[in-house]
Amino acid sequence: MSNVVAEIAERIQTLSTAQKQELLHVLLQDIDGADLDADEAWREEVIQRVKAIRSGEAAIRALKEWQE
């Protein structure tokens, strides 16, 4: 481990859990970049599932799958 990484690791130990989570989020965003397409796809999926539940379609589909 390089001296810089060792120093950072040591300083991380002094952070609160919330601060560590914030740092982790920043590091992951830096490494992976924001995946806006995935976020939008999940948002659309959630909307479709809520609509299916409210309309009763999800229950009907689950019943049909159970009967098969």
PDB file of N, CA, C and O in Angstrom:
ATOM      1  N   MET A   1       0.851  -1.168   0.000  1.00  0.00           N
ATOM      2  CA  MET A   1       0.000   0.000   0.000  1.00  0.00           C
ATOM      3  C   MET A   1       0.899   1.233   0.000  1.00  0.00           C
ATOM      4  O   MET A   1       1.848   1.322   0.778  1.00  0.00           O
ATOM      5  N   SER A   2       0.592   2.169  -0.870  1.00  0.00           N
ATOM      6  CA  SER A   2       1.412   3.378  -0.932  1.00  0.00           C
ATOM      7  C   SER A   2       1.202   4.236   0.315  1.00  0.00           C
ATOM      8  O   SER A   2       0.221   4.071   1.040  1.00  0.00           O
ATOM      9  N   ASN A   3       2.130   5.143   0.547  1.00  0.00           N
ATOM     10  CA  ASN A   3       2.039   6.018   1.721  1.00  0.00           C
ATOM     11  C   ASN A   3       0.780   6.866   1.686  1.00  0.00           C
ATOM     12  O   ASN A   3       0.143   7.086   2.717  1.00  0.00           O
ATOM     13  N   VAL A   4       0.422   7.341   0.503  1.00  0.00           N
ATOM     14  CA  VAL A   4      -0.763   8.188   0.372  1.00  0.00           C
ATOM     15  C   VAL A   4      -2.017   7.398   0.740  1.00  0.00           C
ATOM     16  O   VAL A   4      -2.869   7.882   1.485  1.00  0.00           O
ATOM     17  N   VAL A   5      -2.122   6.185   0.214  1.00  0.00           N
ATOM     18  CA  VAL A   5      -3.289   5.345   0.497  1.00  0.00           C
ATOM     19  C   VAL A   5      -3.332   4.989   1.976  1.00  0.00           C
ATOM     20  O   VAL A   5      -4.404   5.009   2.580  1.00  0.00           O
ATOM     21  N   ALA A   6      -2.207   4.669   2.563  1.00  0.00           N
ATOM     22  CA  ALA A   6      -2.147   4.341   3.988  1.00  0.00           C
ATOM     23  C   ALA A   6      -2.592   5.525   4.834  1.00  0.00           C
ATOM     24  O   ALA A   6      -3.326   5.353   5.808  1.00  0.00           O
ATOM     25  N   GLU A   7      -2.154   6.721   4.470  1.00  0.00           N
ATOM     26  CA  GLU A   7      -2.542   7.929   5.204  1.00  0.00           C
ATOM     27  C   GLU A   7      -4.049   8.170   5.086  1.00  0.00           C
ATOM     28  O   GLU A   7      -4.715   8.492   6.070  1.00  0.00           O
ATOM     29  N   ILE A   8      -4.569   8.012   3.882  1.00  0.00           N
ATOM     30  CA  ILE A   8      -6.011   8.204   3.670  1.00  0.00           C
ATOM     31  C   ILE A   8      -6.795   7.162   4.466  1.00  0.00           C
ATOM     32  O   ILE A   8      -7.791   7.496   5.108  1.00  0.00           O
ATOM     33  N   ALA A   9      -6.357   5.908   4.429  1.00  0.00           N
ATOM     34  CA  ALA A   9      -7.033   4.834   5.170  1.00  0.00           C
ATOM     35  C   ALA A   9      -7.056   5.139   6.664  1.00  0.00           C
ATOM     36  O   ALA A   9      -8.058   4.906   7.339  1.00  0.00           O
ATOM     37  N   GLU A  10      -5.969   5.650   7.161  1.00  0.00           N
ATOM     38  CA  GLU A  10      -5.891   6.001   8.577  1.00  0.00           C
ATOM     39  C   GLU A  10      -6.861   7.130   8.909  1.00  0.00           C
ATOM     40  O   GLU A  10      -7.532   7.098   9.942  1.00  0.00           O
ATOM     41  N   ARG A  11      -6.931   8.112   8.042  1.00  0.00           N
ATOM     42  CA  ARG A  11      -7.831   9.252   8.277  1.00  0.00           C
ATOM     43  C   ARG A  11      -9.292   8.840   8.159  1.00  0.00           C
ATOM     44  O   ARG A  11     -10.150   9.397   8.844  1.00  0.00           O
ATOM     45  N   ILE A  12      -9.583   7.868   7.294  1.00  0.00           N
ATOM     46  CA  ILE A  12     -10.954   7.389   7.129  1.00  0.00           C
ATOM     47  C   ILE A  12     -11.480   6.810   8.438  1.00  0.00           C
ATOM     48  O   ILE A  12     -12.665   6.937   8.745  1.00  0.00           O
ATOM     49  N   GLN A  13     -10.607   6.178   9.202  1.00  0.00           N
ATOM     50  CA  GLN A  13     -11.024   5.563  10.467  1.00  0.00           C
ATOM     51  C   GLN A  13     -11.577   6.581  11.459  1.00  0.00           C
ATOM     52  O   GLN A  13     -12.292   6.209  12.389  1.00  0.00           O
ATOM     53  N   THR A  14     -11.257   7.846  11.273  1.00  0.00           N
ATOM     54  CA  THR A  14     -11.744   8.881  12.190  1.00  0.00           C
ATOM     55  C   THR A  14     -13.118   9.418  11.778  1.00  0.00           C
ATOM     56  O   THR A  14     -13.728  10.188  12.520  1.00  0.00           O
ATOM     57  N   LEU A  15     -13.598   9.023  10.621  1.00  0.00           N
ATOM     58  CA  LEU A  15     -14.881   9.522  10.131  1.00  0.00           C
ATOM     59  C   LEU A  15     -16.052   8.794  10.783  1.00  0.00           C
ATOM     60  O   LEU A  15     -15.929   7.651  11.223  1.00  0.00           O
ATOM     61  N   SER A  16     -17.182   9.480  10.832  1.00  0.00           N
ATOM     62  CA  SER A  16     -18.413   8.839  11.304  1.00  0.00           C
ATOM     63  C   SER A  16     -18.923   7.894  10.215  1.00  0.00           C
ATOM     64  O   SER A  16     -18.446   7.928   9.081  1.00  0.00           O
ATOM     65  N   THR A  17     -19.871   7.073  10.559  1.00  0.00           N
ATOM     66  CA  THR A  17     -20.456   6.155   9.581  1.00  0.00           C
ATOM     67  C   THR A  17     -21.082   6.936   8.427  1.00  0.00           C
ATOM     68  O   THR A  17     -20.912   6.568   7.265  1.00  0.00           O
ATOM     69  N   ALA A  18     -21.793   7.994   8.737  1.00  0.00           N
ATOM     70  CA  ALA A  18     -22.429   8.809   7.690  1.00  0.00           C
ATOM     71  C   ALA A  18     -21.384   9.423   6.760  1.00  0.00           C
ATOM     72  O   ALA A  18     -21.576   9.469   5.545  1.00  0.00           O
ATOM     73  N   GLN A  19     -20.291   9.889   7.332  1.00  0.00           N
ATOM     74  CA  GLN A  19     -19.223  10.478   6.519  1.00  0.00           C
ATOM     75  C   GLN A  19     -18.565   9.418   5.645  1.00  0.00           C
ATOM     76  O   GLN A  19     -18.212   9.695   4.499  1.00  0.00           O
ATOM     77  N   LYS A  20     -18.397   8.209   6.171  1.00  0.00           N
ATOM     78  CA  LYS A  20     -17.822   7.122   5.382  1.00  0.00           C
ATOM     79  C   LYS A  20     -18.745   6.759   4.217  1.00  0.00           C
ATOM     80  O   LYS A  20     -18.279   6.506   3.106  1.00  0.00           O
ATOM     81  N   GLN A  21     -20.047   6.735   4.474  1.00  0.00           N
ATOM     82  CA  GLN A  21     -21.003   6.440   3.411  1.00  0.00           C
ATOM     83  C   GLN A  21     -20.959   7.514   2.328  1.00  0.00           C
ATOM     84  O   GLN A  21     -21.013   7.206   1.137  1.00  0.00           O
ATOM     85  N   GLU A  22     -20.863   8.762   2.744  1.00  0.00           N
ATOM     86  CA  GLU A  22     -20.772   9.868   1.787  1.00  0.00           C
ATOM     87  C   GLU A  22     -19.498   9.756   0.953  1.00  0.00           C
ATOM     88  O   GLU A  22     -19.527   9.945  -0.263  1.00  0.00           O
ATOM     89  N   LEU A  23     -18.387   9.449   1.606  1.00  0.00           N
ATOM     90  CA  LEU A  23     -17.114   9.280   0.905  1.00  0.00           C
ATOM     91  C   LEU A  23     -17.188   8.119  -0.077  1.00  0.00           C
ATOM     92  O   LEU A  23     -16.716   8.227  -1.208  1.00  0.00           O
ATOM     93  N   LEU A  24     -17.781   7.011   0.356  1.00  0.00           N
ATOM     94  CA  LEU A  24     -17.931   5.849  -0.514  1.00  0.00           C
ATOM     95  C   LEU A  24     -18.759   6.203  -1.745  1.00  0.00           C
ATOM     96  O   LEU A  24     -18.425   5.802  -2.860  1.00  0.00           O
ATOM     97  N   HIS A  25     -19.828   6.946  -1.542  1.00  0.00           N
ATOM     98  CA  HIS A  25     -20.673   7.372  -2.659  1.00  0.00           C
ATOM     99  C   HIS A  25     -19.866   8.217  -3.653  1.00  0.00           C
ATOM    100  O   HIS A  25     -19.959   8.019  -4.865  1.00  0.00           O
ATOM    101  N   VAL A  26     -19.092   9.141  -3.139  1.00  0.00           N
ATOM    102  CA  VAL A  26     -18.262  10.001  -3.997  1.00  0.00           C
ATOM    103  C   VAL A  26     -17.251   9.161  -4.772  1.00  0.00           C
ATOM    104  O   VAL A  26     -17.065   9.363  -5.972  1.00  0.00           O
ATOM    105  N   LEU A  27     -16.600   8.222  -4.093  1.00  0.00           N
ATOM    106  CA  LEU A  27     -15.598   7.386  -4.753  1.00  0.00           C
ATOM    107  C   LEU A  27     -16.230   6.501  -5.831  1.00  0.00           C
ATOM    108  O   LEU A  27     -15.680   6.364  -6.924  1.00  0.00           O
ATOM    109  N   LEU A  28     -17.375   5.907  -5.527  1.00  0.00           N
ATOM    110  CA  LEU A  28     -18.034   5.056  -6.516  1.00  0.00           C
ATOM    111  C   LEU A  28     -18.487   5.858  -7.727  1.00  0.00           C
ATOM    112  O   LEU A  28     -18.382   5.388  -8.860  1.00  0.00           O
ATOM    113  N   GLN A  29     -18.989   7.062  -7.495  1.00  0.00           N
ATOM    114  CA  GLN A  29     -19.384   7.912  -8.614  1.00  0.00           C
ATOM    115  C   GLN A  29     -18.177   8.269  -9.464  1.00  0.00           C
ATOM    116  O   GLN A  29     -18.266   8.325 -10.691  1.00  0.00           O
ATOM    117  N   ASP A  30     -17.049   8.509  -8.810  1.00  0.00           N
ATOM    118  CA  ASP A  30     -15.828   8.852  -9.527  1.00  0.00           C
ATOM    119  C   ASP A  30     -15.341   7.672 -10.361  1.00  0.00           C
ATOM    120  O   ASP A  30     -14.890   7.850 -11.493  1.00  0.00           O
ATOM    121  N   ILE A  31     -15.432   6.474  -9.804  1.00  0.00           N
ATOM    122  CA  ILE A  31     -14.952   5.281 -10.505  1.00  0.00           C
ATOM    123  C   ILE A  31     -15.910   4.877 -11.619  1.00  0.00           C
ATOM    124  O   ILE A  31     -15.498   4.677 -12.762  1.00  0.00           O
ATOM    125  N   ASP A  32     -17.192   4.759 -11.278  1.00  0.00           N
ATOM    126  CA  ASP A  32     -18.181   4.237 -12.218  1.00  0.00           C
ATOM    127  C   ASP A  32     -18.859   5.297 -13.061  1.00  0.00           C
ATOM    128  O   ASP A  32     -19.315   5.016 -14.169  1.00  0.00           O
ATOM    129  N   GLY A  33     -18.928   6.492 -12.553  1.00  0.00           N
ATOM    130  CA  GLY A  33     -19.697   7.531 -13.222  1.00  0.00           C
ATOM    131  C   GLY A  33     -21.172   7.311 -12.949  1.00  0.00           C
ATOM    132  O   GLY A  33     -21.586   6.212 -12.582  1.00  0.00           O
ATOM    133  N   ALA A  34     -21.939   8.324 -13.123  1.00  0.00           N
ATOM    134  CA  ALA A  34     -23.378   8.224 -12.900  1.00  0.00           C
ATOM    135  C   ALA A  34     -24.001   7.430 -14.033  1.00  0.00           C
ATOM    136  O   ALA A  34     -23.732   7.689 -15.205  1.00  0.00           O
ATOM    137  N   ASP A  35     -24.822   6.475 -13.684  1.00  0.00           N
ATOM    138  CA  ASP A  35     -25.493   5.651 -14.686  1.00  0.00           C
ATOM    139  C   ASP A  35     -26.939   6.127 -14.804  1.00  0.00           C
ATOM    140  O   ASP A  35     -27.858   5.509 -14.266  1.00  0.00           O
ATOM    141  N   LEU A  36     -27.116   7.220 -15.507  1.00  0.00           N
ATOM    142  CA  LEU A  36     -28.437   7.830 -15.618  1.00  0.00           C
ATOM    143  C   LEU A  36     -29.408   6.943 -16.379  1.00  0.00           C
ATOM    144  O   LEU A  36     -30.602   6.942 -16.079  1.00  0.00           O
ATOM    145  N   ASP A  37     -28.919   6.183 -17.366  1.00  0.00           N
ATOM    146  CA  ASP A  37     -29.806   5.300 -18.116  1.00  0.00           C
ATOM    147  C   ASP A  37     -30.393   4.226 -17.205  1.00  0.00           C
ATOM    148  O   ASP A  37     -31.583   3.924 -17.294  1.00  0.00           O
ATOM    149  N   ALA A  38     -29.585   3.655 -16.344  1.00  0.00           N
ATOM    150  CA  ALA A  38     -30.066   2.632 -15.419  1.00  0.00           C
ATOM    151  C   ALA A  38     -31.054   3.238 -14.431  1.00  0.00           C
ATOM    152  O   ALA A  38     -32.078   2.629 -14.122  1.00  0.00           O
ATOM    153  N   ASP A  39     -30.750   4.431 -13.937  1.00  0.00           N
ATOM    154  CA  ASP A  39     -31.668   5.099 -13.018  1.00  0.00           C
ATOM    155  C   ASP A  39     -33.018   5.339 -13.669  1.00  0.00           C
ATOM    156  O   ASP A  39     -34.058   5.106 -13.052  1.00  0.00           O
ATOM    157  N   GLU A  40     -33.009   5.794 -14.890  1.00  0.00           N
ATOM    158  CA  GLU A  40     -34.253   6.055 -15.613  1.00  0.00           C
ATOM    159  C   GLU A  40     -34.997   4.754 -15.890  1.00  0.00           C
ATOM    160  O   GLU A  40     -36.224   4.716 -15.790  1.00  0.00           O
ATOM    161  N   ALA A  41     -34.287   3.703 -16.231  1.00  0.00           N
ATOM    162  CA  ALA A  41     -34.925   2.408 -16.487  1.00  0.00           C
ATOM    163  C   ALA A  41     -35.601   1.885 -15.219  1.00  0.00           C
ATOM    164  O   ALA A  41     -36.718   1.371 -15.281  1.00  0.00           O
ATOM    165  N   TRP A  42     -34.937   2.009 -14.078  1.00  0.00           N
ATOM    166  CA  TRP A  42     -35.540   1.556 -12.826  1.00  0.00           C
ATOM    167  C   TRP A  42     -36.756   2.401 -12.472  1.00  0.00           C
ATOM    168  O   TRP A  42     -37.761   1.882 -11.988  1.00  0.00           O
ATOM    169  N   ARG A  43     -36.659   3.696 -12.714  1.00  0.00           N
ATOM    170  CA  ARG A  43     -37.788   4.585 -12.434  1.00  0.00           C
ATOM    171  C   ARG A  43     -39.005   4.157 -13.252  1.00  0.00           C
ATOM    172  O   ARG A  43     -40.119   4.089 -12.732  1.00  0.00           O
ATOM    173  N   GLU A  44     -38.784   3.868 -14.538  1.00  0.00           N
ATOM    174  CA  GLU A  44     -39.872   3.418 -15.411  1.00  0.00           C
ATOM    175  C   GLU A  44     -40.433   2.075 -14.953  1.00  0.00           C
ATOM    176  O   GLU A  44     -41.646   1.864 -14.979  1.00  0.00           O
ATOM    177  N   GLU A  45     -39.547   1.164 -14.534  1.00  0.00           N
ATOM    178  CA  GLU A  45     -39.977  -0.147 -14.048  1.00  0.00           C
ATOM    179  C   GLU A  45     -40.867  -0.001 -12.815  1.00  0.00           C
ATOM    180  O   GLU A  45     -41.896  -0.668 -12.704  1.00  0.00           O
ATOM    181  N   VAL A  46     -40.474   0.858 -11.907  1.00  0.00           N
ATOM    182  CA  VAL A  46     -41.265   1.084 -10.695  1.00  0.00           C
ATOM    183  C   VAL A  46     -42.634   1.650 -11.056  1.00  0.00           C
ATOM    184  O   VAL A  46     -43.650   1.224 -10.506  1.00  0.00           O
ATOM    185  N   ILE A  47     -42.661   2.591 -11.961  1.00  0.00           N
ATOM    186  CA  ILE A  47     -43.941   3.184 -12.387  1.00  0.00           C
ATOM    187  C   ILE A  47     -44.846   2.109 -12.975  1.00  0.00           C
ATOM    188  O   ILE A  47     -46.031   2.053 -12.646  1.00  0.00           O
ATOM    189  N   GLN A  48     -44.307   1.257 -13.840  1.00  0.00           N
ATOM    190  CA  GLN A  48     -45.102   0.193 -14.463  1.00  0.00           C
ATOM    191  C   GLN A  48     -45.612  -0.802 -13.423  1.00  0.00           C
ATOM    192  O   GLN A  48     -46.753  -1.254 -13.508  1.00  0.00           O
ATOM    193  N   ARG A  49     -44.782  -1.144 -12.450  1.00  0.00           N
ATOM    194  CA  ARG A  49     -45.198  -2.096 -11.423  1.00  0.00           C
ATOM    195  C   ARG A  49     -46.293  -1.509 -10.538  1.00  0.00           C
ATOM    196  O   ARG A  49     -47.244  -2.208 -10.187  1.00  0.00           O
ATOM    197  N   VAL A  50     -46.172  -0.250 -10.178  1.00  0.00           N
ATOM    198  CA  VAL A  50     -47.203   0.396  -9.365  1.00  0.00           C
ATOM    199  C   VAL A  50     -48.516   0.440 -10.133  1.00  0.00           C
ATOM    200  O   VAL A  50     -49.574   0.176  -9.563  1.00  0.00           O
ATOM    201  N   LYS A  51     -48.461   0.768 -11.411  1.00  0.00           N
ATOM    202  CA  LYS A  51     -49.679   0.783 -12.234  1.00  0.00           C
ATOM    203  C   LYS A  51     -50.309  -0.598 -12.286  1.00  0.00           C
ATOM    204  O   LYS A  51     -51.530  -0.719 -12.185  1.00  0.00           O
ATOM    205  N   ALA A  52     -49.493  -1.652 -12.444  1.00  0.00           N
ATOM    206  CA  ALA A  52     -50.009  -3.024 -12.503  1.00  0.00           C
ATOM    207  C   ALA A  52     -50.648  -3.422 -11.183  1.00  0.00           C
ATOM    208  O   ALA A  52     -51.671  -4.107 -11.178  1.00  0.00           O
ATOM    209  N   ILE A  53     -50.078  -3.016 -10.090  1.00  0.00           N
ATOM    210  CA  ILE A  53     -50.646  -3.331  -8.773  1.00  0.00           C
ATOM    211  C   ILE A  53     -51.973  -2.609  -8.591  1.00  0.00           C
ATOM    212  O   ILE A  53     -52.957  -3.211  -8.161  1.00  0.00           O
ATOM    213  N   ARG A  54     -52.003  -1.328  -8.915  1.00  0.00           N
ATOM    214  CA  ARG A  54     -53.223  -0.537  -8.725  1.00  0.00           C
ATOM    215  C   ARG A  54     -54.364  -1.004  -9.621  1.00  0.00           C
ATOM    216  O   ARG A  54     -55.529  -0.940  -9.229  1.00  0.00           O
ATOM    217  N   SER A  55     -54.035  -1.469 -10.814  1.00  0.00           N
ATOM    218  CA  SER A  55     -55.082  -1.913 -11.740  1.00  0.00           C
ATOM    219  C   SER A  55     -55.530  -3.342 -11.475  1.00  0.00           C
ATOM    220  O   SER A  55     -56.537  -3.791 -12.022  1.00  0.00           O
ATOM    221  N   GLY A  56     -54.786  -4.061 -10.636  1.00  0.00           N
ATOM    222  CA  GLY A  56     -55.104  -5.453 -10.358  1.00  0.00           C
ATOM    223  C   GLY A  56     -54.427  -6.408 -11.312  1.00  0.00           C
ATOM    224  O   GLY A  56     -54.511  -7.622 -11.125  1.00  0.00           O
ATOM    225  N   GLU A  57     -53.766  -5.903 -12.320  1.00  0.00           N
ATOM    226  CA  GLU A  57     -53.094  -6.742 -13.309  1.00  0.00           C
ATOM    227  C   GLU A  57     -52.025  -7.623 -12.665  1.00  0.00           C
ATOM    228  O   GLU A  57     -51.857  -8.778 -13.055  1.00  0.00           O
ATOM    229  N   ALA A  58     -51.314  -7.093 -11.699  1.00  0.00           N
ATOM    230  CA  ALA A  58     -50.257  -7.857 -11.040  1.00  0.00           C
ATOM    231  C   ALA A  58     -50.838  -9.051 -10.298  1.00  0.00           C
ATOM    232  O   ALA A  58     -50.258 -10.137 -10.318  1.00  0.00           O
ATOM    233  N   ALA A  59     -51.976  -8.859  -9.645  1.00  0.00           N
ATOM    234  CA  ALA A  59     -52.612  -9.957  -8.919  1.00  0.00           C
ATOM    235  C   ALA A  59     -53.100 -11.033  -9.888  1.00  0.00           C
ATOM    236  O   ALA A  59     -52.956 -12.227  -9.624  1.00  0.00           O
ATOM    237  N   ILE A  60     -53.668 -10.611 -10.990  1.00  0.00           N
ATOM    238  CA  ILE A  60     -54.156 -11.561 -12.000  1.00  0.00           C
ATOM    239  C   ILE A  60     -52.992 -12.361 -12.573  1.00  0.00           C
ATOM    240  O   ILE A  60     -53.079 -13.580 -12.728  1.00  0.00           O
ATOM    241  N   ARG A  61     -51.909 -11.668 -12.885  1.00  0.00           N
ATOM    242  CA  ARG A  61     -50.727 -12.328 -13.428  1.00  0.00           C
ATOM    243  C   ARG A  61     -50.158 -13.324 -12.419  1.00  0.00           C
ATOM    244  O   ARG A  61     -49.777 -14.433 -12.792  1.00  0.00           O
ATOM    245  N   ALA A  62     -50.097 -12.939 -11.150  1.00  0.00           N
ATOM    246  CA  ALA A  62     -49.576 -13.823 -10.111  1.00  0.00           C
ATOM    247  C   ALA A  62     -50.473 -15.052  -9.955  1.00  0.00           C
ATOM    248  O   ALA A  62     -49.976 -16.162  -9.768  1.00  0.00           O
ATOM    249  N   LEU A  63     -51.776 -14.862 -10.029  1.00  0.00           N
ATOM    250  CA  LEU A  63     -52.719 -15.981  -9.925  1.00  0.00           C
ATOM    251  C   LEU A  63     -52.536 -16.949 -11.087  1.00  0.00           C
ATOM    252  O   LEU A  63     -52.531 -18.165 -10.894  1.00  0.00           O
ATOM    253  N   LYS A  64     -52.386 -16.412 -12.286  1.00  0.00           N
ATOM    254  CA  LYS A  64     -52.186 -17.271 -13.458  1.00  0.00           C
ATOM    255  C   LYS A  64     -50.888 -18.060 -13.337  1.00  0.00           C
ATOM    256  O   LYS A  64     -50.852 -19.244 -13.672  1.00  0.00           O
ATOM    257  N   GLU A  65     -49.830 -17.422 -12.866  1.00  0.00           N
ATOM    258  CA  GLU A  65     -48.550 -18.108 -12.699  1.00  0.00           C
ATOM    259  C   GLU A  65     -48.669 -19.197 -11.631  1.00  0.00           C
ATOM    260  O   GLU A  65     -48.072 -20.265 -11.765  1.00  0.00           O
ATOM    261  N   TRP A  66     -49.431 -18.930 -10.577  1.00  0.00           N
ATOM    262  CA  TRP A  66     -49.603 -19.881  -9.502  1.00  0.00           C
ATOM    263  C   TRP A  66     -50.378 -21.107  -9.981  1.00  0.00           C
ATOM    264  O   TRP A  66     -50.099 -22.234  -9.574  1.00  0.00           O
ATOM    265  N   GLN A  67     -51.357 -20.861 -10.855  1.00  0.00           N
ATOM    266  CA  GLN A  67     -52.196 -21.951 -11.359  1.00  0.00           C
ATOM    267  C   GLN A  67     -51.445 -22.830 -12.345  1.00  0.00           C
ATOM    268  O   GLN A  67     -51.815 -23.991 -12.515  1.00  0.00           O
ATOM    269  N   GLU A  68     -50.425 -22.337 -12.990  1.00  0.00           N
ATOM    270  CA  GLU A  68     -49.682 -23.119 -13.994  1.00  0.00           C
ATOM    271  C   GLU A  68     -48.832 -24.156 -13.403  1.00  0.00           C
ATOM    272  O   GLU A  68     -48.154 -24.885 -14.128  1.00  0.00           O
TER     273      GLU A  68
END
